[in-house]
Amino acid sequence: WGGSQVQFDERGDGLGRYDIMNFRRDNETGDYAYVTVGRWDKGLHLTADDIDFGRGRSAPPPSQCSNACGPGEVKKIQQGETCCWFCQKCAPYEYLLDELTCRDCGYGRWPLGAKNGCYGLEQKYMQWYSVYAIVPMVIAIAGVCLTLATIAIFVRNNDTAIVKASGRELSYMLLGGILVSYLMSFALLAKPSPRVCGLQRFGVGFGFCMMYAALLTKTNRISRIFDSASKSAKRPGYISPRSQVLIASVLTSVQVVATVIWLVIEPPRTRPFYPSRVEVILKCKMEDSAFLVSLVYVMMLIITCTVYAVKTRKIPENFNESKFIGFTMYTTCIVWLAFVPIYFGTNKEFE
């Protein structure tokens, strides 16, 4: 027909012939029109340079359902779709397990920059150069120097009447407890470790116990002397210096035994504390309530010593030492009564 050849494909359909048109704007007239840029005749015959993709593009625009996800993003494929998705960023503390899953690094760890894994955060603890460490250390050093100076004065005048009258042996024990308490400031500021944590748990209670056991023994001795004098001329027992040291040592040994049992039942260890996802603080593994319970015996000594201080407040002026002890115990009770709610209140605030 007309001298042309008619052909069919393997399915019996006629072979198609198509013109490929590009709808574009004519730069001269400014009108839009279809321009033939190629044809299909048993194959594609296309002049790509003649195609205007619009908006100044020199290459064909992308033709895809979804773009690739960026760094730190996972694909969220909707139900029923297989080729299309939308991208969702992982949380700051998550890393990419695969292109479809974000996984939490966990406390104490943080994702790498490429989000392909996690690294451990640096554990923080009190540094010696911190102002919060320098101020207590300066005070502790001043206290240690004053205590050592007082001990030196006592040693130099060890056999004088005034030192003997003050209760020389118990005074040394009292000064020793004060010295231990000041030195414990450095243990409390040191980097936590099993040894440091054990020293903290033992030393704090031991230092306080030495002080208040000596004060309690002093006030008890004065009280028994004047109570006995009002009833008979017989000298009360256990008022010699050796007996006083023995009584104070027994009182102190109760705290020592209780602390040793605590250390055996719950060995000292460290633990990480997480105030936020980006911070790790190294602390001693010890409950605040357990630490306070370990000081219950010290509180009992303080209260008992205060009672004896009240009982001996009216003794003659020549024995005015009890008045100074009484003043000390009154202020101590106020400080300790304020310490408990403040300690637990501030810890609760920062949990």
Residue, then its C-alpha position, 0 to 999 in steps of 0.5 A: w500500500g503506497g509502496s511502504q512495508v508493513q511490519f508487526d512485532e512478535r505479539g502481532d502489533g504494528l511497529g510504532r513510529y513516534d515524534i518526540m516533542n519538547f514543549r519550550r519557549d522560543n527565545e525570539t518570539g517568547d511564545y511556547a510551542y512544541v519542537t521536534v527533538g527526536r523520533w522513535d522508529k525501531g529505536l530511539h533517535l534523540t538529539a539531547d542537546d536540542i532539549d530544553f529542560g527549563r529553568g536553565r537546566s542542562a541535564p534532565p531533572p531527577s525522577q524518583c519517588s524519594n531522595a536519599c536520607g542524609p547523615g543521621e537520618v533513617k528511612k521511614i517506609q509507609q505501609g504498602e509502599t516499597c520504593c518511597w519513604f520519608c527521612q527522619k532524624c535519629a535522636p541526638y543520643e542514638y546511632l544508625l544501626d542500619e538504614l531503617t533503625c536508630r539505636d540508643c547508645g545508652y547512658g554514659r555513651w554518645p554517638l560518633g560524628a558519622k552516627n555509625g557507632c558510639y564512644g564512651l563519655e569521659q567520667k568527671y570527678m572533682q579536680w584539685y584545681s577547681v575552686y570548689a576543691i581549693v576553698p575546702m583544701v585551704i580551710a583544711i590546711a589551715g585547720v591542720c596547721l592550727t591543730l598541729a600547733t596546738i598539739a606541739i604546745f601540749v607536748r612542749n608543756n606536757d608536764t605542767a599543771i595546766v595541761k594535766a588539769s585539762g585532761r591531758e590524755l583525752s585532750y590528745m585524743l580530742l586533737g587527734g579526732i580533729l586532725v583526722s576530720y580535717l585530713m578527711s577533706f582531702a579524701l573526700l575531694a580525691k578521685p573516687s576509687p575503691r580505696v578512697c571510698g573505703l577511707q571516706r566511709f571509715g575516716v569520717g565516722f572515726g574522726f567524729c567519734m574520737m572527738y565526741a567520745a573524748l568530750l563525752t568522757k570529760t563531761n561524764r567524769i565531771s558530772r560523776i565527780f560533783d554528783s558523788a560529792s553531793k552525796s558522799a566524800k567517797r571518790p567515784g570510780y573510773i576517773s583516773p586518766r587511764s580509765q578515761v582513755l579506756i572509756a573513750s577508746v571503748l566508745t570509739s571502738v563501737q564506731v570502728v566495729a560497725t564501720v568494718i562490718w559495713l565495709v565487709i557487707e558492702p565492699p567499697r566500689t565506684r559507680p557512674f552517676y548520670p545527671s544528664r545524657v551528656e554527663v557522667i560523674l564518677k562517685c562512690k557506690m554508697e547510698d546517701s541514707a546508708f552514709l547518714v545511718s553510719l553517723v547515727y552512733v556519732m549523733m547519739l554521742i553528741i546528744t548524750c554529751t549535750v545532756y551531760a553539758v547541761k547537767t554540769r552547767k552550774i558547777p563552780e567557776n574553777f571548772n569552767e571547762s564544762k561551760f566551753i564544752g556545753f557551748t560547743m555541744y549546743t552549736t554542734c546540735i544546731v549544725w547537725l540538725a540543719f545538716v540532715p534536711i539540707y543534705f537530703g534536700t539538695n541531693k533531692e533537688f539535683e537528682 
